[in-house]
Amino acid sequence: MKKLFLPLLSSALLLAACGGGGSPQPAADTAAPAVTLSATQSGKVVNLSAAAADNVGVSKVEFYRGGTLINTDVASPYAFADTVSTANNGNVTYTAKAYDAAGNVGQDSKTIAVNITTPTSTAYQGQYYWALFTDPNDLEGSLLAEGAAIFDEEFIGVDGQMLGAGAYAKLNPLPQVQGEAIIGDITVEGQVVLSSAFFYDTEDTESYLVAIDNDGKFSPAQDGNPIFIGEAATFGLDGKVISEGYFGLLRTSEDPNAVNSLSGSKHGMAKAELLTALKSPGQLNRTLKLTGVKREITQLNRLKR
């Protein structure tokens, strides 16, 4: 029995020493990915960026605002833009969690002071009557177009200026035209002036009407309401100039949601007040100079939201 046992025992020891005769087993991956999170606020956006690395490989990065998962990125560079509002004002903690294929997790957090401010009012809000004429000596007889505009929103333009936004309608003469409208300060020939633009509701052609105020700011009408007096050009669907003339934009109500502010007799009253203002000395006693209007159409178009 001993002669048989010893050779078997020796073989077992030899196999154990050689690893049992099989392939070596790889060591388990227990190393978590290394991750560094950066978080910076720019306007209404918090830009998140995570630098993540692992000894084997990163499979994904999750971004959290507080305890809420807001995005998962599976490819480098790992980044996400989180839109915030005044509801998020205060200290907000963001976390990036980096995973590898073995399920190991590394994380990093950053706390930033979110500060979203409400824009200062532009004083553009309200309902307006507008009209376009060609002859300052015969305003009613040279009427090219008239309609209504409502500015009920505000937004920041590409140059950082506050602009009013809303909609307009050309009601007369037919056919009617309607679309988005903006109003605010832009730079024309090196000077910042009050300007307005009406847009077609089509993707092919942007501007219907572009106007620039004579003195670059609202003037008070008889009742104290702001009035825009200046020059304008209208454009067709092909982008070519259709008409050039004198332009007036009179606020009829500070409330953009007022009911029927330009209906019936109120429309006639607004038109009469605008005509009176346009006939005031020094308002339209000069030759049209629309070079700046035409040249700045591109700038006005780019202000569209």
C-alpha positions in Angstrom: 0.0 0.0 0.0 2.8 2.4 0.8 4.4 1.8 -2.6 1.2 2.9 -4.3 0.5 5.8 -2.0 3.8 7.6 -2.1 3.9 8.0 -5.9 0.3 9.3 -5.8 1.2 11.7 -3.0 4.2 13.0 -4.9 2.1 13.6 -8.0 -0.4 15.6 -6.0 2.3 17.8 -4.5 3.8 18.4 -7.9 0.4 19.4 -9.4 -0.2 21.8 -6.6 3.1 23.4 -7.0 2.5 23.9 -10.7 -1.0 25.4 -10.2 -3.0 22.3 -10.8 -2.0 22.3 -14.5 -4.5 25.0 -15.5 -4.1 28.7 -16.6 -3.4 31.3 -13.9 -6.5 33.2 -12.8 -6.4 37.0 -13.2 -6.6 39.1 -10.1 -10.0 40.7 -9.4 -10.5 44.4 -10.4 -11.1 46.2 -7.2 -9.7 49.6 -8.1 -12.3 52.3 -8.4 -12.0 54.9 -11.1 -10.4 58.3 -10.2 -12.7 61.2 -11.0 -12.5 65.0 -10.6 -15.5 67.2 -11.1 -15.6 70.8 -12.1 -18.8 72.9 -12.0 -19.2 76.5 -13.1 -22.3 78.6 -13.7 -22.7 80.6 -16.9 -26.0 82.5 -17.0 -28.8 79.9 -16.6 -26.5 77.0 -17.1 -24.2 75.1 -14.8 -21.4 73.4 -16.9 -20.3 70.1 -15.4 -17.1 68.4 -16.5 -15.6 65.2 -15.1 -12.1 64.0 -15.7 -12.2 60.2 -15.1 -9.6 57.5 -15.4 -9.4 53.8 -14.5 -6.7 51.1 -14.5 -8.9 49.1 -16.8 -11.4 51.5 -18.3 -14.3 53.8 -17.4 -17.7 52.5 -18.6 -19.8 55.6 -17.7 -20.1 58.7 -15.6 -23.3 59.8 -13.9 -24.0 63.4 -13.0 -26.2 64.2 -10.0 -27.7 67.5 -8.7 -28.1 66.8 -5.0 -29.4 63.2 -4.9 -31.1 63.4 -8.3 -29.5 61.7 -11.4 -29.6 64.3 -14.2 -27.4 62.8 -16.9 -25.3 59.7 -17.8 -22.4 60.0 -20.2 -20.8 56.9 -21.7 -18.0 58.5 -23.7 -15.2 60.9 -22.9 -15.2 63.9 -22.5 -17.7 63.4 -19.7 -19.7 66.6 -19.5 -23.2 68.0 -19.1 -24.9 71.4 -19.1 -27.5 71.7 -16.4 -30.1 74.4 -16.9 -31.1 76.1 -13.6 -33.6 78.7 -12.6 -34.3 81.0 -9.6 -35.8 78.0 -7.9 -32.2 76.6 -7.7 -30.7 79.7 -6.1 -28.4 79.0 -3.2 -25.8 76.3 -2.6 -26.2 73.3 -4.9 -24.1 70.2 -4.7 -23.2 68.3 -7.9 -21.7 64.9 -7.9 -20.0 62.9 -10.6 -19.8 59.1 -10.2 -17.5 57.2 -12.5 -18.0 53.4 -13.0 -15.8 50.7 -14.5 -16.8 47.4 -16.0 -16.4 45.6 -12.6 -18.9 47.9 -10.9 -16.3 49.9 -9.0 -17.4 53.5 -8.4 -15.4 56.6 -7.8 -17.0 59.9 -7.2 -16.3 63.6 -6.6 -18.6 66.4 -5.6 -18.6 70.2 -5.9 -20.9 72.7 -4.2 -21.5 76.0 -6.0 -23.6 79.0 -5.2 -26.2 79.2 -8.0 -27.4 82.8 -8.5 -30.0 83.4 -11.2 -31.2 87.0 -11.3 -34.5 88.2 -12.7 -33.7 90.6 -15.6 -34.5 94.3 -15.1 -37.7 95.3 -16.8 -37.2 96.8 -20.3 -40.4 98.8 -20.0 -41.3 97.5 -23.5 -44.2 95.3 -22.2 -47.6 96.2 -23.4 -49.8 96.5 -26.5 -49.0 98.8 -29.3 -50.6 100.3 -32.4 -48.2 100.8 -35.3 -48.3 102.4 -38.8 -46.1 102.9 -41.8 -46.4 106.0 -44.1 -44.5 107.5 -47.0 -45.4 111.2 -47.0 -45.1 113.2 -43.7 -47.4 115.8 -45.2 -50.1 113.4 -46.0 -49.9 110.6 -43.4 -53.4 109.3 -43.7 -53.3 109.3 -47.5 -49.9 107.6 -47.7 -50.6 104.8 -45.3 -48.7 101.7 -46.4 -49.6 99.4 -43.5 -50.9 99.4 -39.9 -51.5 96.8 -37.2 -50.9 95.8 -33.7 -47.9 94.5 -31.7 -47.7 92.9 -28.2 -44.5 92.6 -26.3 -44.9 90.3 -23.3 -41.5 88.7 -22.9 -37.9 89.7 -22.3 -34.6 88.0 -23.3 -30.9 88.8 -23.5 -29.6 89.6 -27.0 -26.3 88.3 -28.4 -24.6 91.5 -27.3 -25.9 91.2 -23.7 -28.6 93.8 -24.1 -32.2 93.4 -22.8 -34.8 93.1 -25.5 -38.5 92.9 -25.6 -40.2 90.1 -27.5 -43.7 89.3 -28.6 -45.8 89.2 -31.7 -47.2 91.6 -34.3 -50.0 91.6 -36.9 -50.3 93.7 -40.0 -54.0 94.1 -40.2 -54.4 96.6 -43.1 -54.1 96.4 -46.0 -54.8 92.8 -46.9 -53.3 90.3 -47.0 -52.6 90.1 -43.3 -49.1 89.3 -42.1 -48.1 88.1 -38.6 -45.1 86.8 -36.8 -42.6 87.4 -34.0 -41.5 90.8 -33.0 -38.6 92.3 -31.0 -37.7 95.7 -29.8 -34.6 97.1 -28.1 -31.2 98.8 -28.4 -28.9 97.8 -31.2 -25.8 99.5 -32.7 -26.4 101.3 -36.0 -23.6 103.2 -37.6 -21.7 103.2 -34.3 -24.6 104.4 -32.2 -26.9 102.5 -29.9 -30.5 103.2 -31.0 -33.9 101.9 -30.3 -34.9 99.5 -33.0 -37.7 97.1 -33.8 -38.1 94.2 -36.2 -41.0 92.1 -37.3 -40.4 88.7 -38.7 -42.3 86.5 -41.1 -43.5 83.1 -39.8 -41.4 81.3 -42.3 -38.0 79.8 -42.2 -36.9 81.1 -45.6 -37.2 84.8 -45.0 -36.6 86.5 -41.6 -37.6 90.1 -41.7 -40.9 91.7 -42.7 -40.2 95.1 -41.3 -37.1 96.8 -39.7 -37.4 100.2 -38.0 -35.1 102.6 -36.3 -36.2 105.4 -33.9 -35.1 108.9 -34.9 -33.6 109.8 -31.6 -32.8 106.3 -30.4 -35.3 106.2 -27.6 -39.0 106.3 -26.8 -40.6 109.8 -26.7 -43.7 110.6 -24.6 -47.0 110.8 -26.4 -49.7 113.3 -25.3 -51.0 110.9 -22.7 -47.5 110.0 -21.5 -47.4 106.6 -23.2 -44.1 105.8 -25.0 -44.0 106.3 -28.7 -41.5 105.1 -31.3 -41.0 107.5 -34.2 -38.6 106.8 -37.0 -38.0 105.2 -40.3 -38.6 101.7 -41.6 -38.3 99.4 -44.5 -40.4 96.4 -45.4 -39.2 93.3 -47.1 -40.8 90.6 -49.3 -40.5 86.9 -49.0 -37.5 87.1 -51.4 -35.7 89.4 -49.0 -35.9 92.4 -51.3 -37.1 95.8 -50.1 -40.8 96.4 -50.9 -41.3 99.9 -49.3 -39.6 102.6 -47.3 -41.3 105.1 -45.1 -41.9 106.8 -41.7 -42.8 104.5 -38.8 -44.7 105.0 -35.6 -45.3 102.6 -32.7 -47.5 103.8 -29.9 -48.2 101.9 -26.7 -51.9 101.8 -26.0 -51.8 99.6 -22.8 -49.1 98.6 -20.3 -50.8 95.3 -19.9 -49.9 92.8 -22.7 -52.9 90.7 -21.7 -55.5 93.5 -21.8 -58.7 92.6 -23.7 -59.6 94.4 -26.9 -57.2 97.3 -26.3 -57.2 98.0 -30.0 -60.7 97.2 -30.9 -63.4 99.5 -32.2 -63.0 103.1 -31.2 -59.8 102.4 -29.3 -58.1 101.6 -32.6 -59.2 105.0 -34.1 -58.1 106.8 -31.0 -54.7 105.2 -31.1 -54.3 106.0 -34.8 -55.3 109.6 -34.2 -52.9 110.0 -31.3 -50.1 108.5 -33.4 -50.8 110.9 -36.3 -50.8 113.8 -33.9 -47.4 112.8 -32.5 -45.9 112.2 -35.9 -47.0 115.7 -37.0 -45.2 117.3 -34.1 -42.5 119.7 -35.1 -39.1 118.1 -35.7 -40.4 114.5 -36.0 -40.6 113.9 -39.7 -39.2 117.0 -41.3 -36.2 115.3 -42.8 -35.4 113.2 -45.8 -35.5 109.4 -45.3 -32.1 108.0 -44.7 -32.6 104.2 -44.7 -29.0 103.2 -45.4 -28.5 102.2 -41.8 -31.8 100.3 -41.7 -30.9 98.2 -44.7 -27.4 97.5 -43.6 -28.4 96.5 -40.1 -31.1 94.0 -41.2 -28.5 91.2 -40.7 -27.8 92.3 -37.1 -31.5 92.6 -36.3 -32.1 89.1 -37.7 -29.5 87.6 -35.5 -31.2 89.0 -32.5 -34.2 86.7 -33.1 -34.5 84.1 -30.4 
